[in-house]
Amino acid sequence: MKSKLLQLNNSSWWVSALGEQALLLKPKQDNVSLQLIHKSFRIIDEASIPGVVDIIPAYESIAIIYDRLLNNLGSEIDILSNAFRHISAENHSPEKHVIPVCYELGLDWEEVENHTGIEKDRIIQIHLAGAYTVAMMGFLPGFLYLSGLDEEIACSRRQEPRSQIPAGAVGIGGKQTGVYSLESPGGWQIIGRTPISFFDARKDPPTVVRAGDQVVFERIPEKEFSKLKDREI
């Protein structure tokens, strides 16, 4: 299938097949901003387009997953094109979340201090001072990729990833900070842990955090961590 050009949110988007059950939208313009991706994602998400079962924003694109039992690729593109013509590009205010984090539960402080040349207390101050944006969700359900990290505390991933990182781990990976929603393997440098639960597959939606939302961190002691364990955001 050849790419087709559609109009959305006062921008031109290339739409192409992504496997057998998805479409990939990429802005025609160069130097794509996260703001454009996030605003367009929210517009599409709130339009309730028939046949669409999931919408997944990334850094420079949006994947739209559709129900193959209802529509084939060609009809889904037509539905999408028609829906885009009637979607209103209204302003959508992102949600703001305060995430408590216990820095005493960090696993990689020595590595982060050595890499940045900055002492732990100062790194914590810088991390707490950041105003972060949920750039996207993944690599596992509910994982938060957060942009806005001060480059002064940017740190490369571990040379040898851990086979197990606890749910709620807060880490630094390159120029990003992030939060592990579930226990999993991983290679980010872990500097703390939040007691908050971000993902519950039994709920719809399974997470209340979305791409484009705003996040700030709030420091808590270990005693408070134990009290708040598994509370939902």
N, C-alpha and C positions, 0 to 999 in steps of 0.2 A: 504494500500500500504506500502511495506517495503521501508526503506530508501535505496538510491542508492548513491554510491560514485563516484564523478566526479572530474576532475582535472581542475583547473583554477588558473592563476597567480602564478604558481609554488607551489600551495597548494592543498590539498585534501579537498573536501567539501561534506558533507552529504546533499542530496536533498530529501525532503519528501513532501507529500501533506499538504497543508494548506487550509482546506476547499475544496470547489468544483471548485475554479477558481484561485488558487494560488499555488505556490511552495515555500518552505522555504529552503534556503541554509544556512548551518552552518559549519564553518571550523572544520575539524576533530581535529586539534591541540587544546591543552589547552592554557589558557592565551592569548586569541585572542586580537590583537591590533586594535584600531580604524583605524590605517593607512592601515592595510590589508583590512578591511571592505570597507573603502572609495576608495582605489585604485581599488579593484575588482568591486565595484559598478560602477565606471566610465568606466571601461573596458566593462562591460556588457551593460551599457547604450549606449555607442557609437558604439556597435556592430550591433545595429538595428536588433535584432533577430526576425524573423517572428512570429506573434501571440502575442508578448509581448506588453501589453498596459501600464504597469507601473512597476517601480522598486523602492522598498522602503528599504533603508538601516536602520538598527537599531544599537545598540551597539555591538552585537555579532552575527548578522545574516542579511540576505538580503531576502526580500520577492519579488517574481516575479509574477505579476498578468498577466494572459493571457486571450485571447478572447476565450470563450467556444464555440462560433459559428464557429470558425476556427479549433480549436484543442481540443482533449480530453486530459485527464491527461497523458496517456501513450505516445501519439504522441508528446506532448509538452516536456516531459522528453527526448525523442529521439532527438527532434530538438535542445534542450538545450545542450545535450551531444555532438552532432555533431558541434554545434556552438562553444562550448568551445574548441574543438580540433583545431579550426582554428583562434581563437582569439589571437592576439599578445599582450603580456603583456608589452606594451610600458609605458614609464613614462608619467604621466598626471599631469601637474602643476595645483594646485588649484587656483581658483580666489581669489582675496583679496578685501575685502570690508571695507570701512571706514563708520561707523555708527555714525551720530551726536546724542548726547543725552543731554537733559536738566535735570540736577539733581534736579533743583528747583521744578520739578513736581513730585518728589517722594512722595509716600503715606505712607511709613512705616519706615521713618528714625528713629523715636524713638525706635521702636522695634529692628531694626538692630543695632543701637548704644548700646542698652542694652544687646543684645545677644553677640555681639563681644567685647564689652568693649572698642571700638574705636570710636573716634569722627568722625562726618560726613565728614569733610574736608579730613581727612586722608583716610577714606573709599573710597571717590571719587578718590583720588590720586592712591590708590592701584587698583581700578577698571579700571581706565584709563591706567594704566601701563601694563595691561594684554594683551597677544597675544592669541586670542581664536580660536578654531576650531569648525566648525559646526558639532557637533557629530551626530545629526540626526534632522529630521523635524517631527513635530507632537506636541502635541496631537490634535491640530486643524490645518487646512491648513496654511502652511507657518510659523508656530511657530518655532523659532530657539532655539534648545538646544545647548548651547555653553560650551565646556570643556575648561579647562585652568584657572579656577578661583583660585586665591590665597586663600589657606585654611584659612588664617588669617581673611578673611571677609566672610567665609562660614556661612550660617545662615539657620536654619530650616524653613520650610514653616509655614504659619499662622495656628493657631489652628482652626480658623473659616474662611474658604475661602470666598472671596467676591463674591457676585452674579453678579457683573459687573466690569470688568477691561477694560480700554480704549485700543484701538488699538495703538500699538507702545510702550506700557509699557515695561520698562526694569526692570527685577527682579532678585532676588537671590533665588534659591531653593536648599537647601543643599549645595553641592560642585559644583554647576553649576550656571551660569548666563544664562538668556534667554530673548527673545523678543517676546511679544505677537503681532502677525500679524493682528489679528482681535479682535474686542470687544468681550469679553467672560467672563464667570465666571473663577475664578482662585484663587490659594492659595499661589502664590509666594510673597515674600517680595518685594514690588515695590520701587525702588530707583531712578527712572527717567523715561523719556519718549522720544522716538525719533519721529520726524515728518515724517520720511520716511515710505512709503508704501511698504510692502513686498509681498503682494498677490493680484492678480487681476484675478478672475475666467474667465474673458472675453479674456484673453491672453493665448497664447501657446508658451512656458510654462507659467503657471500662476505666477511663481516666478523665479527670476534669481539666487537666492541663492541655493546652493546645499550642500548636506552633503560632508564634507571634505574641504569646502572653509574656508579661513582664515578671521577673523574679528578683527578689532580694533575699539575702541570707541573714539570719539572726543567730548569734552564738548562744548556746545553752551548755550547762555543766552536765556531767555524766548522770547525776542524780535526776535531773530533769529529763534526760534522754530516756531513762527507764520508765518514768511516769507516762511519757507520751508515746511509747513504743506502739507501732502499728496503728496509730490514729490516722485517719484519712485527712488529706489536705482540704 
